[in-house]
Amino acid sequence: MELEKSTTYEHYTKYANMLKELGLGITDKENFFGMTKDFLIGKFKEDAYLNNVPLKKWDAMWISFSVYHQKLALGKSLAEGVCVYKHLCIYHFLEVTPVFTK
């Protein structure tokens, strides 16, 4: 079953470009920061924004990255970092298809 998510083109491209700029990608196809694909698919089906995954998990991903890559993270907020990791999880790890809205 193909998963889809409604989003705007602007929002999608903002975080896709930020991912490229930061050099982030998926290295493990079965595990995303300790969460399995099946677990995250279940969470995505409940809430396409993954707000049902504790915020402290998303915060920790960005904070860990920003500690080791200070120059790349400079000028980006914690909220943007969380959005980058959610984008990475949704569109790259779970391979959700974006459905662009106006």
Contacts in CASP RR format, 6 or more apart in sequence:
PFRMAT RR
TARGET T0000
AUTHOR 0000-0000-0000
METHOD contacts of the structure
MODEL  1
MELEKSTTYEHYTKYANMLKELGLGITDKENFFGMTKDFLIGKFKEDAYL
NNVPLKKWDAMWISFSVYHQKLALGKSLAEGVCVYKHLCIYHFLEVTPVF
TK
2 97 0 8 1.000
3 41 0 8 1.000
3 44 0 8 1.000
3 45 0 8 1.000
3 94 0 8 1.000
3 95 0 8 1.000
3 96 0 8 1.000
3 97 0 8 1.000
4 96 0 8 1.000
4 97 0 8 1.000
4 98 0 8 1.000
4 99 0 8 1.000
5 48 0 8 1.000
5 90 0 8 1.000
5 91 0 8 1.000
5 96 0 8 1.000
5 97 0 8 1.000
5 98 0 8 1.000
5 99 0 8 1.000
6 48 0 8 1.000
6 99 0 8 1.000
6 100 0 8 1.000
6 101 0 8 1.000
7 98 0 8 1.000
7 99 0 8 1.000
7 100 0 8 1.000
7 101 0 8 1.000
8 100 0 8 1.000
8 101 0 8 1.000
8 102 0 8 1.000
9 100 0 8 1.000
12 87 0 8 1.000
12 91 0 8 1.000
12 98 0 8 1.000
12 100 0 8 1.000
15 83 0 8 1.000
15 84 0 8 1.000
15 87 0 8 1.000
16 87 0 8 1.000
16 91 0 8 1.000
18 76 0 8 1.000
18 80 0 8 1.000
18 84 0 8 1.000
18 87 0 8 1.000
19 25 0 8 1.000
19 84 0 8 1.000
19 87 0 8 1.000
19 88 0 8 1.000
19 92 0 8 1.000
21 72 0 8 1.000
22 65 0 8 1.000
22 69 0 8 1.000
22 72 0 8 1.000
22 73 0 8 1.000
22 84 0 8 1.000
23 72 0 8 1.000
24 65 0 8 1.000
24 84 0 8 1.000
24 85 0 8 1.000
24 88 0 8 1.000
25 88 0 8 1.000
25 92 0 8 1.000
26 32 0 8 1.000
26 88 0 8 1.000
26 92 0 8 1.000
26 93 0 8 1.000
29 37 0 8 1.000
29 93 0 8 1.000
30 36 0 8 1.000
30 37 0 8 1.000
31 37 0 8 1.000
32 40 0 8 1.000
32 89 0 8 1.000
32 93 0 8 1.000
33 57 0 8 1.000
33 61 0 8 1.000
35 53 0 8 1.000
35 57 0 8 1.000
37 93 0 8 1.000
37 94 0 8 1.000
40 50 0 8 1.000
40 53 0 8 1.000
40 89 0 8 1.000
40 93 0 8 1.000
40 94 0 8 1.000
41 94 0 8 1.000
43 50 0 8 1.000
43 52 0 8 1.000
43 53 0 8 1.000
44 50 0 8 1.000
44 90 0 8 1.000
44 94 0 8 1.000
44 96 0 8 1.000
46 52 0 8 1.000
48 90 0 8 1.000
49 86 0 8 1.000
50 86 0 8 1.000
50 89 0 8 1.000
50 90 0 8 1.000
55 82 0 8 1.000
58 81 0 8 1.000
58 82 0 8 1.000
58 85 0 8 1.000
58 86 0 8 1.000
59 78 0 8 1.000
59 82 0 8 1.000
61 81 0 8 1.000
61 82 0 8 1.000
61 85 0 8 1.000
62 73 0 8 1.000
62 78 0 8 1.000
62 81 0 8 1.000
62 82 0 8 1.000
62 84 0 8 1.000
62 85 0 8 1.000
63 78 0 8 1.000
65 72 0 8 1.000
65 73 0 8 1.000
65 81 0 8 1.000
66 73 0 8 1.000
66 76 0 8 1.000
66 81 0 8 1.000
76 84 0 8 1.000
90 96 0 8 1.000
91 98 0 8 1.000
END
